[in-house]
Amino acid sequence: MANVEIDQEWVKLISEARSLGFKKEEISAFFERESLEVTLEENDGS
């Protein structure tokens, strides 16, 4: 499934962000904003 690939990408991005010194809260806030934008884009397409 595509979701598994996406999850692996997220995990990679998160670990990179952590290694750059981002805090967990900053990362989760970023991903909440990103997933909101993705949801809005998907709704536009239909």
CHARMM-style PDB file with segment names, atoms N, HN, CA, C and O in Angstrom:
ATOM      1  N   MET     1       0.837  -1.207   0.000  1.00  0.00      PROA
ATOM      2  CA  MET     1       0.000   0.000   0.000  1.00  0.00      PROA
ATOM      3  C   MET     1       0.874   1.259   0.000  1.00  0.00      PROA
ATOM      4  O   MET     1       1.981   1.268   0.537  1.00  0.00      PROA
ATOM      5  N   ALA     2       0.354   2.300  -0.605  1.00  0.00      PROA
ATOM      6  HN  ALA     2      -0.546   2.293  -1.042  1.00  0.00      PROA
ATOM      7  CA  ALA     2       1.091   3.565  -0.686  1.00  0.00      PROA
ATOM      8  C   ALA     2       1.300   4.171   0.703  1.00  0.00      PROA
ATOM      9  O   ALA     2       2.307   4.834   0.950  1.00  0.00      PROA
ATOM     10  N   ASN     3       0.342   3.942   1.610  1.00  0.00      PROA
ATOM     11  HN  ASN     3      -0.477   3.403   1.409  1.00  0.00      PROA
ATOM     12  CA  ASN     3       0.441   4.529   2.946  1.00  0.00      PROA
ATOM     13  C   ASN     3       1.706   4.101   3.670  1.00  0.00      PROA
ATOM     14  O   ASN     3       2.310   4.895   4.391  1.00  0.00      PROA
ATOM     15  N   VAL     4       2.111   2.845   3.479  1.00  0.00      PROA
ATOM     16  HN  VAL     4       1.620   2.201   2.893  1.00  0.00      PROA
ATOM     17  CA  VAL     4       3.321   2.359   4.136  1.00  0.00      PROA
ATOM     18  C   VAL     4       4.534   3.120   3.622  1.00  0.00      PROA
ATOM     19  O   VAL     4       5.399   3.511   4.406  1.00  0.00      PROA
ATOM     20  N   GLU     5       4.605   3.334   2.315  1.00  0.00      PROA
ATOM     21  HN  GLU     5       3.903   3.017   1.678  1.00  0.00      PROA
ATOM     22  CA  GLU     5       5.717   4.091   1.738  1.00  0.00      PROA
ATOM     23  C   GLU     5       5.735   5.515   2.287  1.00  0.00      PROA
ATOM     24  O   GLU     5       6.794   6.040   2.632  1.00  0.00      PROA
ATOM     25  N   ILE     6       4.567   6.134   2.366  1.00  0.00      PROA
ATOM     26  HN  ILE     6       3.707   5.708   2.086  1.00  0.00      PROA
ATOM     27  CA  ILE     6       4.465   7.496   2.887  1.00  0.00      PROA
ATOM     28  C   ILE     6       4.925   7.531   4.342  1.00  0.00      PROA
ATOM     29  O   ILE     6       5.661   8.433   4.742  1.00  0.00      PROA
ATOM     30  N   ASP     7       4.490   6.543   5.138  1.00  0.00      PROA
ATOM     31  HN  ASP     7       3.892   5.810   4.813  1.00  0.00      PROA
ATOM     32  CA  ASP     7       4.905   6.487   6.537  1.00  0.00      PROA
ATOM     33  C   ASP     7       6.420   6.393   6.653  1.00  0.00      PROA
ATOM     34  O   ASP     7       7.020   7.047   7.505  1.00  0.00      PROA
ATOM     35  N   GLN     8       7.042   5.581   5.800  1.00  0.00      PROA
ATOM     36  HN  GLN     8       6.555   5.049   5.107  1.00  0.00      PROA
ATOM     37  CA  GLN     8       8.502   5.451   5.836  1.00  0.00      PROA
ATOM     38  C   GLN     8       9.163   6.775   5.479  1.00  0.00      PROA
ATOM     39  O   GLN     8      10.182   7.139   6.065  1.00  0.00      PROA
ATOM     40  N   GLU     9       8.590   7.497   4.522  1.00  0.00      PROA
ATOM     41  HN  GLU     9       7.762   7.201   4.046  1.00  0.00      PROA
ATOM     42  CA  GLU     9       9.108   8.827   4.179  1.00  0.00      PROA
ATOM     43  C   GLU     9       9.009   9.766   5.378  1.00  0.00      PROA
ATOM     44  O   GLU     9       9.962  10.479   5.694  1.00  0.00      PROA
ATOM     45  N   TRP    10       7.840   9.764   6.052  1.00  0.00      PROA
ATOM     46  HN  TRP    10       7.066   9.185   5.795  1.00  0.00      PROA
ATOM     47  CA  TRP    10       7.658  10.619   7.231  1.00  0.00      PROA
ATOM     48  C   TRP    10       8.691  10.285   8.294  1.00  0.00      PROA
ATOM     49  O   TRP    10       9.306  11.176   8.880  1.00  0.00      PROA
ATOM     50  N   VAL    11       8.877   8.976   8.540  1.00  0.00      PROA
ATOM     51  HN  VAL    11       8.377   8.253   8.064  1.00  0.00      PROA
ATOM     52  CA  VAL    11       9.828   8.550   9.570  1.00  0.00      PROA
ATOM     53  C   VAL    11      11.222   9.068   9.240  1.00  0.00      PROA
ATOM     54  O   VAL    11      11.949   9.534  10.117  1.00  0.00      PROA
ATOM     55  N   LYS    12      11.586   8.981   7.956  1.00  0.00      PROA
ATOM     56  HN  LYS    12      10.995   8.603   7.243  1.00  0.00      PROA
ATOM     57  CA  LYS    12      12.901   9.459   7.527  1.00  0.00      PROA
ATOM     58  C   LYS    12      13.005  10.970   7.736  1.00  0.00      PROA
ATOM     59  O   LYS    12      14.003  11.463   8.260  1.00  0.00      PROA
ATOM     60  N   LEU    13      11.968  11.697   7.322  1.00  0.00      PROA
ATOM     61  HN  LEU    13      11.157  11.295   6.896  1.00  0.00      PROA
ATOM     62  CA  LEU    13      11.973  13.151   7.478  1.00  0.00      PROA
ATOM     63  C   LEU    13      12.025  13.554   8.946  1.00  0.00      PROA
ATOM     64  O   LEU    13      12.746  14.479   9.319  1.00  0.00      PROA
ATOM     65  N   ILE    14      11.251  12.850   9.779  1.00  0.00      PROA
ATOM     66  HN  ILE    14      10.665  12.099   9.475  1.00  0.00      PROA
ATOM     67  CA  ILE    14      11.225  13.173  11.208  1.00  0.00      PROA
ATOM     68  C   ILE    14      12.594  12.944  11.827  1.00  0.00      PROA
ATOM     69  O   ILE    14      13.077  13.781  12.589  1.00  0.00      PROA
ATOM     70  N   SER    15      13.226  11.816  11.507  1.00  0.00      PROA
ATOM     71  HN  SER    15      12.834  11.135  10.888  1.00  0.00      PROA
ATOM     72  CA  SER    15      14.535  11.549  12.105  1.00  0.00      PROA
ATOM     73  C   SER    15      15.576  12.559  11.620  1.00  0.00      PROA
ATOM     74  O   SER    15      16.467  12.940  12.379  1.00  0.00      PROA
ATOM     75  N   GLU    16      15.468  12.993  10.361  1.00  0.00      PROA
ATOM     76  HN  GLU    16      14.744  12.683   9.745  1.00  0.00      PROA
ATOM     77  CA  GLU    16      16.368  14.040   9.866  1.00  0.00      PROA
ATOM     78  C   GLU    16      16.138  15.336  10.631  1.00  0.00      PROA
ATOM     79  O   GLU    16      17.089  15.998  11.045  1.00  0.00      PROA
ATOM     80  N   ALA    17      14.871  15.694  10.815  1.00  0.00      PROA
ATOM     81  HN  ALA    17      14.098  15.156  10.478  1.00  0.00      PROA
ATOM     82  CA  ALA    17      14.535  16.922  11.536  1.00  0.00      PROA
ATOM     83  C   ALA    17      15.048  16.856  12.971  1.00  0.00      PROA
ATOM     84  O   ALA    17      15.584  17.838  13.484  1.00  0.00      PROA
ATOM     85  N   ARG    18      14.886  15.696  13.626  1.00  0.00      PROA
ATOM     86  HN  ARG    18      14.451  14.898  13.209  1.00  0.00      PROA
ATOM     87  CA  ARG    18      15.375  15.547  14.999  1.00  0.00      PROA
ATOM     88  C   ARG    18      16.891  15.720  15.033  1.00  0.00      PROA
ATOM     89  O   ARG    18      17.427  16.352  15.943  1.00  0.00      PROA
ATOM     90  N   SER    19      17.581  15.156  14.039  1.00  0.00      PROA
ATOM     91  HN  SER    19      17.146  14.643  13.300  1.00  0.00      PROA
ATOM     92  CA  SER    19      19.043  15.254  14.029  1.00  0.00      PROA
ATOM     93  C   SER    19      19.505  16.688  13.776  1.00  0.00      PROA
ATOM     94  O   SER    19      20.619  17.061  14.144  1.00  0.00      PROA
ATOM     95  N   LEU    20      18.645  17.489  13.148  1.00  0.00      PROA
ATOM     96  HN  LEU    20      17.740  17.186  12.849  1.00  0.00      PROA
ATOM     97  CA  LEU    20      18.962  18.904  12.932  1.00  0.00      PROA
ATOM     98  C   LEU    20      18.648  19.749  14.160  1.00  0.00      PROA
ATOM     99  O   LEU    20      18.957  20.940  14.193  1.00  0.00      PROA
ATOM    100  N   GLY    21      18.034  19.134  15.174  1.00  0.00      PROA
ATOM    101  HN  GLY    21      17.783  18.166  15.147  1.00  0.00      PROA
ATOM    102  CA  GLY    21      17.802  19.829  16.426  1.00  0.00      PROA
ATOM    103  C   GLY    21      16.381  20.329  16.615  1.00  0.00      PROA
ATOM    104  O   GLY    21      16.104  21.079  17.551  1.00  0.00      PROA
ATOM    105  N   PHE    22      15.475  19.917  15.728  1.00  0.00      PROA
ATOM    106  HN  PHE    22      15.700  19.308  14.968  1.00  0.00      PROA
ATOM    107  CA  PHE    22      14.085  20.323  15.915  1.00  0.00      PROA
ATOM    108  C   PHE    22      13.482  19.598  17.107  1.00  0.00      PROA
ATOM    109  O   PHE    22      13.807  18.441  17.372  1.00  0.00      PROA
ATOM    110  N   LYS    23      12.606  20.283  17.819  1.00  0.00      PROA
ATOM    111  HN  LYS    23      12.342  21.223  17.604  1.00  0.00      PROA
ATOM    112  CA  LYS    23      11.914  19.655  18.940  1.00  0.00      PROA
ATOM    113  C   LYS    23      10.719  18.864  18.426  1.00  0.00      PROA
ATOM    114  O   LYS    23      10.183  19.142  17.353  1.00  0.00      PROA
ATOM    115  N   LYS    24      10.314  17.876  19.212  1.00  0.00      PROA
ATOM    116  HN  LYS    24      10.749  17.650  20.083  1.00  0.00      PROA
ATOM    117  CA  LYS    24       9.186  17.024  18.845  1.00  0.00      PROA
ATOM    118  C   LYS    24       7.938  17.861  18.575  1.00  0.00      PROA
ATOM    119  O   LYS    24       7.198  17.595  17.628  1.00  0.00      PROA
ATOM    120  N   GLU    25       7.707  18.881  19.419  1.00  0.00      PROA
ATOM    121  HN  GLU    25       8.308  19.097  20.188  1.00  0.00      PROA
ATOM    122  CA  GLU    25       6.512  19.721  19.263  1.00  0.00      PROA
ATOM    123  C   GLU    25       6.541  20.470  17.934  1.00  0.00      PROA
ATOM    124  O   GLU    25       5.521  20.580  17.253  1.00  0.00      PROA
ATOM    125  N   GLU    26       7.713  20.982  17.572  1.00  0.00      PROA
ATOM    126  HN  GLU    26       8.541  20.893  18.125  1.00  0.00      PROA
ATOM    127  CA  GLU    26       7.841  21.722  16.316  1.00  0.00      PROA
ATOM    128  C   GLU    26       7.560  20.810  15.128  1.00  0.00      PROA
ATOM    129  O   GLU    26       6.895  21.202  14.168  1.00  0.00      PROA
ATOM    130  N   ILE    27       8.078  19.588  15.210  1.00  0.00      PROA
ATOM    131  HN  ILE    27       8.618  19.270  15.989  1.00  0.00      PROA
ATOM    132  CA  ILE    27       7.890  18.638  14.115  1.00  0.00      PROA
ATOM    133  C   ILE    27       6.415  18.271  13.986  1.00  0.00      PROA
ATOM    134  O   ILE    27       5.867  18.275  12.884  1.00  0.00      PROA
ATOM    135  N   SER    28       5.771  17.953  15.110  1.00  0.00      PROA
ATOM    136  HN  SER    28       6.216  17.949  16.005  1.00  0.00      PROA
ATOM    137  CA  SER    28       4.363  17.547  15.034  1.00  0.00      PROA
ATOM    138  C   SER    28       3.483  18.697  14.571  1.00  0.00      PROA
ATOM    139  O   SER    28       2.517  18.476  13.840  1.00  0.00      PROA
ATOM    140  N   ALA    29       3.800  19.926  14.985  1.00  0.00      PROA
ATOM    141  HN  ALA    29       4.584  20.106  15.579  1.00  0.00      PROA
ATOM    142  CA  ALA    29       3.035  21.086  14.522  1.00  0.00      PROA
ATOM    143  C   ALA    29       3.177  21.238  13.012  1.00  0.00      PROA
ATOM    144  O   ALA    29       2.206  21.530  12.314  1.00  0.00      PROA
ATOM    145  N   PHE    30       4.402  21.037  12.513  1.00  0.00      PROA
ATOM    146  HN  PHE    30       5.191  20.800  13.080  1.00  0.00      PROA
ATOM    147  CA  PHE    30       4.637  21.124  11.070  1.00  0.00      PROA
ATOM    148  C   PHE    30       3.830  20.065  10.333  1.00  0.00      PROA
ATOM    149  O   PHE    30       3.200  20.356   9.316  1.00  0.00      PROA
ATOM    150  N   PHE    31       3.849  18.829  10.844  1.00  0.00      PROA
ATOM    151  HN  PHE    31       4.361  18.593  11.670  1.00  0.00      PROA
ATOM    152  CA  PHE    31       3.154  17.756  10.143  1.00  0.00      PROA
ATOM    153  C   PHE    31       1.640  17.921  10.212  1.00  0.00      PROA
ATOM    154  O   PHE    31       0.936  17.546   9.274  1.00  0.00      PROA
ATOM    155  N   GLU    32       1.131  18.476  11.310  1.00  0.00      PROA
ATOM    156  HN  GLU    32       1.702  18.780  12.072  1.00  0.00      PROA
ATOM    157  CA  GLU    32      -0.305  18.742  11.388  1.00  0.00      PROA
ATOM    158  C   GLU    32      -0.701  19.752  10.317  1.00  0.00      PROA
ATOM    159  O   GLU    32      -1.729  19.597   9.658  1.00  0.00      PROA
ATOM    160  N   ARG    33       0.116  20.780  10.148  1.00  0.00      PROA
ATOM    161  HN  ARG    33       0.951  20.906  10.683  1.00  0.00      PROA
ATOM    162  CA  ARG    33      -0.162  21.799   9.136  1.00  0.00      PROA
ATOM    163  C   ARG    33      -0.066  21.183   7.735  1.00  0.00      PROA
ATOM    164  O   ARG    33      -0.910  21.454   6.881  1.00  0.00      PROA
ATOM    165  N   GLU    34       0.950  20.362   7.498  1.00  0.00      PROA
ATOM    166  HN  GLU    34       1.636  20.142   8.192  1.00  0.00      PROA
ATOM    167  CA  GLU    34       1.130  19.722   6.198  1.00  0.00      PROA
ATOM    168  C   GLU    34      -0.047  18.818   5.869  1.00  0.00      PROA
ATOM    169  O   GLU    34      -0.579  18.874   4.761  1.00  0.00      PROA
ATOM    170  N   SER    35      -0.461  17.980   6.828  1.00  0.00      PROA
ATOM    171  HN  SER    35      -0.028  17.935   7.729  1.00  0.00      PROA
ATOM    172  CA  SER    35      -1.546  17.041   6.543  1.00  0.00      PROA
ATOM    173  C   SER    35      -2.856  17.790   6.331  1.00  0.00      PROA
ATOM    174  O   SER    35      -3.712  17.333   5.574  1.00  0.00      PROA
ATOM    175  N   LEU    36      -3.022  18.932   6.989  1.00  0.00      PROA
ATOM    176  HN  LEU    36      -2.326  19.303   7.604  1.00  0.00      PROA
ATOM    177  CA  LEU    36      -4.204  19.757   6.770  1.00  0.00      PROA
ATOM    178  C   LEU    36      -4.215  20.268   5.334  1.00  0.00      PROA
ATOM    179  O   LEU    36      -5.250  20.231   4.668  1.00  0.00      PROA
ATOM    180  N   GLU    37      -3.064  20.747   4.854  1.00  0.00      PROA
ATOM    181  HN  GLU    37      -2.224  20.778   5.395  1.00  0.00      PROA
ATOM    182  CA  GLU    37      -2.969  21.242   3.483  1.00  0.00      PROA
ATOM    183  C   GLU    37      -3.233  20.124   2.484  1.00  0.00      PROA
ATOM    184  O   GLU    37      -3.917  20.335   1.483  1.00  0.00      PROA
ATOM    185  N   VAL    38      -2.699  18.939   2.747  1.00  0.00      PROA
ATOM    186  HN  VAL    38      -2.143  18.767   3.560  1.00  0.00      PROA
ATOM    187  CA  VAL    38      -2.909  17.798   1.853  1.00  0.00      PROA
ATOM    188  C   VAL    38      -4.391  17.457   1.802  1.00  0.00      PROA
ATOM    189  O   VAL    38      -4.936  17.200   0.728  1.00  0.00      PROA
ATOM    190  N   THR    39      -5.046  17.453   2.968  1.00  0.00      PROA
ATOM    191  HN  THR    39      -4.603  17.661   3.840  1.00  0.00      PROA
ATOM    192  CA  THR    39      -6.475  17.150   3.019  1.00  0.00      PROA
ATOM    193  C   THR    39      -7.268  18.164   2.204  1.00  0.00      PROA
ATOM    194  O   THR    39      -8.182  17.791   1.467  1.00  0.00      PROA
ATOM    195  N   LEU    40      -6.922  19.447   2.331  1.00  0.00      PROA
ATOM    196  HN  LEU    40      -6.179  19.750   2.929  1.00  0.00      PROA
ATOM    197  CA  LEU    40      -7.624  20.485   1.582  1.00  0.00      PROA
ATOM    198  C   LEU    40      -7.415  20.309   0.083  1.00  0.00      PROA
ATOM    199  O   LEU    40      -8.352  20.470  -0.699  1.00  0.00      PROA
ATOM    200  N   GLU    41      -6.187  19.978  -0.323  1.00  0.00      PROA
ATOM    201  HN  GLU    41      -5.425  19.847   0.311  1.00  0.00      PROA
ATOM    202  CA  GLU    41      -5.902  19.772  -1.741  1.00  0.00      PROA
ATOM    203  C   GLU    41      -6.693  18.587  -2.285  1.00  0.00      PROA
ATOM    204  O   GLU    41      -7.226  18.653  -3.392  1.00  0.00      PROA
ATOM    205  N   GLU    42      -6.773  17.504  -1.511  1.00  0.00      PROA
ATOM    206  HN  GLU    42      -6.340  17.450  -0.611  1.00  0.00      PROA
ATOM    207  CA  GLU    42      -7.515  16.323  -1.954  1.00  0.00      PROA
ATOM    208  C   GLU    42      -8.993  16.661  -2.115  1.00  0.00      PROA
ATOM    209  O   GLU    42      -9.642  16.189  -3.049  1.00  0.00      PROA
ATOM    210  N   ASN    43      -9.524  17.473  -1.213  1.00  0.00      PROA
ATOM    211  HN  ASN    43      -8.998  17.857  -0.455  1.00  0.00      PROA
ATOM    212  CA  ASN    43     -10.929  17.855  -1.310  1.00  0.00      PROA
ATOM    213  C   ASN    43     -11.188  18.711  -2.541  1.00  0.00      PROA
ATOM    214  O   ASN    43     -12.247  18.600  -3.159  1.00  0.00      PROA
ATOM    215  N   ASP    44     -10.240  19.558  -2.904  1.00  0.00      PROA
ATOM    216  HN  ASP    44      -9.379  19.648  -2.403  1.00  0.00      PROA
ATOM    217  CA  ASP    44     -10.378  20.392  -4.097  1.00  0.00      PROA
ATOM    218  C   ASP    44     -10.454  19.547  -5.361  1.00  0.00      PROA
ATOM    219  O   ASP    44     -11.207  19.865  -6.281  1.00  0.00      PROA
ATOM    220  N   GLY    45      -9.679  18.477  -5.405  1.00  0.00      PROA
ATOM    221  HN  GLY    45      -9.067  18.218  -4.657  1.00  0.00      PROA
ATOM    222  CA  GLY    45      -9.589  17.657  -6.603  1.00  0.00      PROA
ATOM    223  C   GLY    45     -10.852  16.885  -6.927  1.00  0.00      PROA
ATOM    224  O   GLY    45     -11.043  16.478  -8.073  1.00  0.00      PROA
ATOM    225  N   SER    46     -11.721  16.674  -5.948  1.00  0.00      PROA
ATOM    226  HN  SER    46     -11.566  17.005  -5.017  1.00  0.00      PROA
ATOM    227  CA  SER    46     -12.887  15.811  -6.182  1.00  0.00      PROA
ATOM    228  C   SER    46     -14.137  16.539  -6.610  1.00  0.00      PROA
ATOM    229  OT1 SER    46     -15.172  15.911  -6.832  1.00  0.00      PROA
TER     230      SER     46
END
